[in-house]
Amino acid sequence: MIQDQFRAFIDDLKNTHGANLASVILYGSAASGDFIAQRSDYNLLIALKKITPADLRAAQAPMREWHRMGHHLPVYFTVAEVKDGADVFPIEFHQMEKARVVLYGEDVLAGVTFTDANLRHQTEYELRSKLIQLRRHYIPVSMSAEKLTQLMNDSLGSFVALFRAVLLLHDIEPPLSKPEVISATEKHLGLNVDVFERITALRAGSGSDAKMPTDVKANELFTEYMEQIERVINAVDKLNKT
């Protein structure tokens, strides 16, 4: 069971927060079965009954160990914030709604309702922000095929997560797996899916496309990658003008 992988970490959280710990929920690729070892991240929601600076200071030890193992830090919510703030973070809560595993405590997401009133704005904001970051990170790695490939590998998962939101904006129920999300986005927005398939092969480290490209080929792939992301952003932007 997947819960067994988190047993030591959950025990640390229980010792740290005691009765204040209401829930620990795994969501995203690991919960949907689309996890790639050493590439994907564990997305965790930790819900406390109350959160004070003292509670967060107490979390320093388990979080330091979790981060040392190479994982991103979890997000902390109070139980009340989960109920009241879902409509402010529609992308994240859609992810949690579709694919989650309760590792400890109650399912604080059960019965949570939220609207998509802010979905288009958050989707465009996140897409544009990540594109700006992608451009910035490209500058120092543009002369190295290995580092450039790593940049594309590391950024792809974040963009695919946003593609799910793009599909929702087009009244399409997004699939759970990343390849299916990419395929559905390509179908409805007319993207060149070959670009994402090549990056996915590099990310997974398998198949004929998994071989490290030359500097020239890596830059050509990155150029195509940026063009496809810009097409997605333009499609979302046009929804605001119709």
C-alpha positions as a Markdown table, in Angstrom:
| # | Residue | x | y | z |
|---|---|---|---|---|
| 1 | Met | 0.0 | 0.0 | 0.0 |
| 2 | Ile | 1.2 | 3.5 | -0.8 |
| 3 | Gln | 0.5 | 4.5 | 2.8 |
| 4 | Asp | 3.5 | 2.3 | 3.9 |
| 5 | Gln | 5.9 | 4.6 | 2.0 |
| 6 | Phe | 4.9 | 7.5 | 4.2 |
| 7 | Arg | 4.7 | 5.7 | 7.5 |
| 8 | Ala | 7.8 | 7.2 | 9.1 |
| 9 | Phe | 6.9 | 10.7 | 7.9 |
| 10 | Ile | 3.3 | 10.4 | 9.2 |
| 11 | Asp | 4.7 | 9.2 | 12.6 |
| 12 | Asp | 6.9 | 12.3 | 12.7 |
| 13 | Leu | 3.9 | 14.6 | 11.9 |
| 14 | Lys | 1.8 | 12.9 | 14.6 |
| 15 | Asn | 4.6 | 13.3 | 17.2 |
| 16 | Thr | 5.0 | 16.9 | 16.1 |
| 17 | His | 1.4 | 18.1 | 15.9 |
| 18 | Gly | -0.4 | 15.6 | 18.2 |
| 19 | Ala | -4.2 | 16.0 | 18.3 |
| 20 | Asn | -3.9 | 19.1 | 16.2 |
| 21 | Leu | -3.2 | 17.0 | 13.1 |
| 22 | Ala | -6.5 | 16.4 | 11.3 |
| 23 | Ser | -5.4 | 15.0 | 7.9 |
| 24 | Val | -2.5 | 14.2 | 5.6 |
| 25 | Ile | -3.5 | 13.8 | 1.9 |
| 26 | Leu | -1.5 | 12.8 | -1.1 |
| 27 | Tyr | -2.6 | 14.2 | -4.4 |
| 28 | Gly | -1.4 | 14.6 | -7.9 |
| 29 | Ser | 0.6 | 12.2 | -10.0 |
| 30 | Ala | 1.5 | 9.8 | -7.1 |
| 31 | Ala | -2.2 | 9.5 | -6.2 |
| 32 | Ser | -3.3 | 8.9 | -9.8 |
| 33 | Gly | -0.7 | 6.3 | -10.6 |
| 34 | Asp | 1.2 | 8.6 | -13.0 |
| 35 | Phe | 4.3 | 8.9 | -10.8 |
| 36 | Ile | 7.8 | 8.7 | -12.3 |
| 37 | Ala | 10.5 | 7.8 | -9.7 |
| 38 | Gln | 13.1 | 10.5 | -9.2 |
| 39 | Arg | 11.2 | 12.8 | -11.6 |
| 40 | Ser | 7.8 | 13.4 | -10.2 |
| 41 | Asp | 7.0 | 15.2 | -6.9 |
| 42 | Tyr | 5.0 | 14.0 | -3.9 |
| 43 | Asn | 2.2 | 16.6 | -3.4 |
| 44 | Leu | 1.0 | 16.6 | 0.2 |
| 45 | Leu | -1.7 | 18.6 | 1.9 |
| 46 | Ile | -1.4 | 18.7 | 5.7 |
| 47 | Ala | -4.5 | 19.9 | 7.5 |
| 48 | Leu | -4.3 | 21.1 | 11.1 |
| 49 | Lys | -7.2 | 22.1 | 13.3 |
| 50 | Lys | -5.4 | 25.4 | 14.0 |
| 51 | Ile | -2.1 | 26.9 | 12.7 |
| 52 | Thr | 0.0 | 29.3 | 14.8 |
| 53 | Pro | 3.7 | 30.2 | 14.3 |
| 54 | Ala | 4.4 | 27.8 | 17.1 |
| 55 | Asp | 2.8 | 25.0 | 15.1 |
| 56 | Leu | 4.9 | 25.8 | 12.1 |
| 57 | Arg | 8.1 | 26.1 | 14.1 |
| 58 | Ala | 7.4 | 22.7 | 15.5 |
| 59 | Ala | 7.2 | 21.3 | 12.0 |
| 60 | Gln | 10.8 | 22.3 | 11.2 |
| 61 | Ala | 12.3 | 18.9 | 12.1 |
| 62 | Pro | 10.0 | 16.6 | 10.1 |
| 63 | Met | 10.1 | 19.1 | 7.2 |
| 64 | Arg | 13.9 | 19.3 | 7.2 |
| 65 | Glu | 14.1 | 15.5 | 6.9 |
| 66 | Trp | 11.4 | 15.4 | 4.2 |
| 67 | His | 13.2 | 18.1 | 2.2 |
| 68 | Arg | 16.6 | 16.3 | 2.7 |
| 69 | Met | 15.0 | 13.3 | 1.0 |
| 70 | Gly | 14.5 | 15.5 | -2.1 |
| 71 | His | 10.8 | 16.2 | -1.7 |
| 72 | His | 9.0 | 19.6 | -2.0 |
| 73 | Leu | 7.6 | 20.9 | 1.2 |
| 74 | Pro | 3.9 | 20.1 | 1.8 |
| 75 | Val | 1.2 | 22.8 | 1.9 |
| 76 | Tyr | -0.4 | 23.5 | 5.3 |
| 77 | Phe | -4.1 | 24.4 | 5.6 |
| 78 | Thr | -6.4 | 24.6 | 8.6 |
| 79 | Val | -9.5 | 22.4 | 8.2 |
| 80 | Ala | -11.6 | 25.6 | 8.0 |
| 81 | Glu | -9.4 | 27.0 | 5.2 |
| 82 | Val | -9.9 | 23.9 | 3.1 |
| 83 | Lys | -13.6 | 24.4 | 3.3 |
| 84 | Asp | -13.6 | 28.2 | 2.8 |
| 85 | Gly | -10.7 | 28.6 | 0.3 |
| 86 | Ala | -11.4 | 26.0 | -2.3 |
| 87 | Asp | -12.8 | 28.5 | -4.8 |
| 88 | Val | -9.7 | 30.7 | -4.6 |
| 89 | Phe | -7.4 | 27.8 | -5.7 |
| 90 | Pro | -9.6 | 26.0 | -8.3 |
| 91 | Ile | -6.6 | 24.3 | -10.1 |
| 92 | Glu | -5.2 | 22.7 | -7.0 |
| 93 | Phe | -8.6 | 21.7 | -5.6 |
| 94 | His | -9.6 | 20.1 | -9.0 |
| 95 | Gln | -6.4 | 18.1 | -8.7 |
| 96 | Met | -7.2 | 17.0 | -5.2 |
| 97 | Glu | -10.8 | 16.2 | -6.1 |
| 98 | Lys | -9.8 | 13.9 | -8.9 |
| 99 | Ala | -6.9 | 12.1 | -7.5 |
| 100 | Arg | -6.1 | 11.8 | -3.8 |
| 101 | Val | -5.1 | 9.3 | -1.1 |
| 102 | Val | -5.8 | 10.0 | 2.5 |
| 103 | Leu | -2.6 | 9.0 | 4.3 |
| 104 | Tyr | -3.8 | 9.9 | 7.8 |
| 105 | Gly | -7.0 | 11.2 | 9.5 |
| 106 | Glu | -10.2 | 12.4 | 7.9 |
| 107 | Asp | -10.8 | 13.2 | 4.3 |
| 108 | Val | -11.1 | 17.0 | 4.8 |
| 109 | Leu | -11.8 | 17.4 | 1.0 |
| 110 | Ala | -14.9 | 15.2 | 1.1 |
| 111 | Gly | -18.0 | 17.3 | 0.4 |
| 112 | Val | -16.0 | 20.5 | -0.4 |
| 113 | Thr | -17.7 | 22.5 | -3.1 |
| 114 | Phe | -16.2 | 25.3 | -5.1 |
| 115 | Thr | -16.9 | 27.3 | -8.2 |
| 116 | Asp | -14.8 | 27.8 | -11.3 |
| 117 | Ala | -15.3 | 31.6 | -11.3 |
| 118 | Asn | -11.6 | 32.2 | -10.8 |
| 119 | Leu | -10.4 | 29.2 | -12.9 |
| 120 | Arg | -9.6 | 31.1 | -16.2 |
| 121 | His | -7.7 | 33.9 | -14.4 |
| 122 | Gln | -5.7 | 31.5 | -12.3 |
| 123 | Thr | -4.9 | 29.3 | -15.3 |
| 124 | Glu | -3.6 | 32.2 | -17.4 |
| 125 | Tyr | -1.7 | 33.7 | -14.5 |
| 126 | Glu | 0.0 | 30.4 | -13.7 |
| 127 | Leu | 0.8 | 29.6 | -17.4 |
| 128 | Arg | 2.3 | 33.1 | -18.0 |
| 129 | Ser | 4.3 | 33.0 | -14.8 |
| 130 | Lys | 5.8 | 29.6 | -15.6 |
| 131 | Leu | 6.6 | 30.7 | -19.1 |
| 132 | Ile | 8.4 | 33.7 | -17.8 |
| 133 | Gln | 10.3 | 31.4 | -15.4 |
| 134 | Leu | 11.1 | 29.0 | -18.3 |
| 135 | Arg | 12.6 | 31.9 | -20.3 |
| 136 | Arg | 14.7 | 33.1 | -17.4 |
| 137 | His | 16.0 | 29.6 | -16.5 |
| 138 | Tyr | 16.8 | 29.0 | -20.2 |
| 139 | Ile | 19.5 | 31.7 | -20.4 |
| 140 | Pro | 22.2 | 30.0 | -18.2 |
| 141 | Val | 21.6 | 26.5 | -19.6 |
| 142 | Ser | 21.1 | 27.3 | -23.3 |
| 143 | Met | 24.7 | 26.1 | -24.2 |
| 144 | Ser | 24.4 | 22.7 | -22.5 |
| 145 | Ala | 22.2 | 20.0 | -23.9 |
| 146 | Glu | 22.2 | 18.1 | -20.6 |
| 147 | Lys | 21.1 | 21.1 | -18.5 |
| 148 | Leu | 18.6 | 22.2 | -21.1 |
| 149 | Thr | 17.1 | 18.8 | -21.2 |
| 150 | Gln | 16.8 | 18.8 | -17.5 |
| 151 | Leu | 15.0 | 22.1 | -17.6 |
| 152 | Met | 12.4 | 20.8 | -20.0 |
| 153 | Asn | 12.1 | 17.6 | -17.9 |
| 154 | Asp | 11.6 | 19.6 | -14.7 |
| 155 | Ser | 9.1 | 22.1 | -16.2 |
| 156 | Leu | 6.9 | 19.7 | -18.2 |
| 157 | Gly | 4.9 | 18.3 | -15.2 |
| 158 | Ser | 3.9 | 21.8 | -14.1 |
| 159 | Phe | 2.6 | 22.7 | -17.5 |
| 160 | Val | 0.7 | 19.4 | -17.9 |
| 161 | Ala | -1.0 | 20.1 | -14.6 |
| 162 | Leu | -2.2 | 23.4 | -16.0 |
| 163 | Phe | -3.3 | 21.7 | -19.2 |
| 164 | Arg | -5.9 | 19.9 | -17.1 |
| 165 | Ala | -7.3 | 23.3 | -16.1 |
| 166 | Val | -7.2 | 24.4 | -19.8 |
| 167 | Leu | -9.4 | 21.4 | -20.7 |
| 168 | Leu | -11.8 | 22.2 | -17.9 |
| 169 | Leu | -12.1 | 25.7 | -19.3 |
| 170 | His | -13.2 | 24.1 | -22.6 |
| 171 | Asp | -15.8 | 21.9 | -20.8 |
| 172 | Ile | -13.7 | 18.8 | -21.2 |
| 173 | Glu | -13.2 | 16.4 | -18.3 |
| 174 | Pro | -9.4 | 16.0 | -18.1 |
| 175 | Pro | -7.9 | 12.5 | -17.9 |
| 176 | Leu | -5.7 | 11.5 | -15.0 |
| 177 | Ser | -2.5 | 10.4 | -16.7 |
| 178 | Lys | -0.1 | 13.0 | -18.2 |
| 179 | Pro | 0.1 | 11.4 | -21.7 |
| 180 | Glu | -3.7 | 11.4 | -22.0 |
| 181 | Val | -3.9 | 15.0 | -20.8 |
| 182 | Ile | -1.3 | 16.0 | -23.4 |
| 183 | Ser | -3.2 | 14.1 | -26.1 |
| 184 | Ala | -6.5 | 15.7 | -25.2 |
| 185 | Thr | -5.0 | 19.2 | -25.2 |
| 186 | Glu | -3.4 | 18.6 | -28.6 |
| 187 | Lys | -6.7 | 17.3 | -30.0 |
| 188 | His | -8.7 | 20.3 | -28.8 |
| 189 | Leu | -6.1 | 23.1 | -29.3 |
| 190 | Gly | -4.3 | 21.7 | -32.3 |
| 191 | Leu | -0.9 | 21.4 | -30.6 |
| 192 | Asn | 2.1 | 19.5 | -31.9 |
| 193 | Val | 2.0 | 16.5 | -29.5 |
| 194 | Asp | 5.3 | 15.2 | -30.9 |
| 195 | Val | 7.1 | 17.9 | -28.9 |
| 196 | Phe | 5.7 | 16.8 | -25.6 |
| 197 | Glu | 6.2 | 13.1 | -26.4 |
| 198 | Arg | 9.9 | 13.7 | -27.0 |
| 199 | Ile | 10.3 | 15.5 | -23.7 |
| 200 | Thr | 8.2 | 12.8 | -22.0 |
| 201 | Ala | 10.6 | 10.1 | -23.4 |
| 202 | Leu | 13.6 | 12.1 | -22.1 |
| 203 | Arg | 11.8 | 12.5 | -18.7 |
| 204 | Ala | 11.0 | 8.8 | -18.4 |
| 205 | Gly | 14.5 | 7.7 | -19.7 |
| 206 | Ser | 13.1 | 5.1 | -22.0 |
| 207 | Gly | 12.5 | 4.6 | -25.8 |
| 208 | Ser | 14.4 | 5.8 | -28.8 |
| 209 | Asp | 13.8 | 9.5 | -28.0 |
| 210 | Ala | 15.4 | 9.1 | -24.5 |
| 211 | Lys | 19.0 | 9.5 | -25.9 |
| 212 | Met | 20.6 | 12.8 | -24.9 |
| 213 | Pro | 20.2 | 15.2 | -27.8 |
| 214 | Thr | 23.0 | 17.3 | -29.2 |
| 215 | Asp | 23.2 | 21.0 | -28.2 |
| 216 | Val | 21.6 | 22.0 | -31.5 |
| 217 | Lys | 18.8 | 19.5 | -31.2 |
| 218 | Ala | 18.1 | 20.3 | -27.6 |
| 219 | Asn | 17.7 | 24.0 | -28.5 |
| 220 | Glu | 15.5 | 23.2 | -31.4 |
| 221 | Leu | 13.2 | 21.1 | -29.1 |
| 222 | Phe | 13.1 | 23.9 | -26.6 |
| 223 | Thr | 12.1 | 26.4 | -29.3 |
| 224 | Glu | 9.2 | 24.1 | -30.3 |
| 225 | Tyr | 8.3 | 23.6 | -26.6 |
| 226 | Met | 8.0 | 27.3 | -26.0 |
| 227 | Glu | 5.9 | 27.8 | -29.1 |
| 228 | Gln | 3.4 | 25.2 | -28.0 |
| 229 | Ile | 3.2 | 26.7 | -24.5 |
| 230 | Glu | 2.6 | 30.1 | -26.1 |
| 231 | Arg | -0.2 | 28.6 | -28.2 |
| 232 | Val | -1.9 | 27.3 | -25.1 |
| 233 | Ile | -1.7 | 30.7 | -23.4 |
| 234 | Asn | -3.1 | 32.4 | -26.4 |
| 235 | Ala | -6.1 | 30.0 | -26.4 |
| 236 | Val | -6.8 | 30.7 | -22.7 |
| 237 | Asp | -6.4 | 34.5 | -23.3 |
| 238 | Lys | -9.0 | 34.4 | -26.1 |
| 239 | Leu | -11.5 | 32.9 | -23.7 |
| 240 | Asn | -11.4 | 36.2 | -21.8 |
| 241 | Lys | -12.4 | 38.1 | -24.9 |
| 242 | Thr | -15.4 | 36.0 | -26.0 |
